[in-house]
């Protein structure tokens, strides 16, 4: 039987007509869906535009406050690339700093770096640096089509490939969705955007960092105001007073005066030097602590703090702190400074024979305190024998406590501060103070007392007792 071309052609064209109708219907539905999507996405794009505009405004204001910093533009763009809200945090931190009393609304490089913490400022290509802040924000917050650049700042071509259909395919109804896309890309939907443009933007993320790996955090700056200045002076004064009025401090001062011998003026001078030594030992840890905490908060520019450091530690010490923390001194200083010694006080060095004589005089003096005698006992020819006499006369507990106070004063610590727990337990064991031991066990547990007792037994065994 011969092949019937007419029947075949009629059947083929009939099938294709149905297929063309289906493709046309699908294209109409696609167009309808795209228009509906554009209506839904319009509000999303509007929100993104508002967010991008707000970010650009924050960035512009931050750039003004960063005018003194050579990398101000990079800092703003890095902030915008570090998180969706980081640019607003940057502006708020800088604004708060600039509006502090005495700042005059301006910030220096040190002020800026005191509140911004960036491991490093990532390099930006020329395209990003030349891009307006509005365009940068629009691409970041998804209200404009994002452009990818190479390392040299050259825009990379769009990877989207438009599919094309030949004439025969179009006759059969293929490529109708692509035709719809081209139509929608030209059809204005308002605001200068097409339906296809709105839907393409909506497909982007709400936020994308244009600098991968960018990070920025902020630090709370410790400001040295009048309250901190008052606390500083009060603590310094209390520490110095405690150092020279404690029993151990008085014993040290008296020993230095006796050691000087000679005339009354020489003894008074030696005692004065000894007081200065104790005062400086007590003040130095506090001065160093405050300097480390508040060196970026204006401590060295505070007149009360600066004059106190000069008076207590000598004028050169403040300059050393400025150098340590790379803080420049004020250009001019019209304030009157107190007259202070420019050299450290010197305590005379004694020979061992002189120390023994002074120590024996202190131990024999009935008016000296136990703390003074404990200090003197260490300088006798036989310290252990002198200490044992003191224990026999006063008991082991009081002697141990006085000795602990002596060690604290020598280390520049307050003499009356609470003793280490082991020393307290040891003193109670040596004095066989059962009430004290029971109180210690109730507060700290029985194992604390047992461990100290075992340690003391081991020490006695090692000493052959």
PEKATA-V305781 format. One record per run of one state. SS is the DSSP state (a for helix, b for strand, c for the rest). FROM is the first residue (numbers start at 1). TO is the last residue. Records with the same first field share a line. If there is no record, write none. Layout:
SS: FROM-TO ; FROM-TO
This chain:
c: 1-4 ; 66-71 ; 82-85 ; 99-108 ; 118-125 ; 131-132 ; 141-148 ; 150-154 ; 156-166 ; 172-175 ; 187-187 ; 191-192 ; 203-216 ; 219-225 ; 246-246 ; 261-263 ; 295-298 ; 302-302 ; 314-314 ; 325-351 ; 365-369 ; 378-382 ; 395-395 ; 411-420 ; 431-433 ; 445-445 ; 463-465
a: 5-65 ; 72-81 ; 86-98 ; 109-115 ; 126-130 ; 133-140 ; 167-171 ; 176-186 ; 195-202 ; 226-245 ; 247-260 ; 264-294 ; 299-301 ; 303-313 ; 315-324 ; 352-364 ; 370-377 ; 383-394 ; 396-410 ; 421-430 ; 434-444 ; 446-462
b: 116-117 ; 149-149 ; 155-155 ; 188-190 ; 193-194 ; 217-218
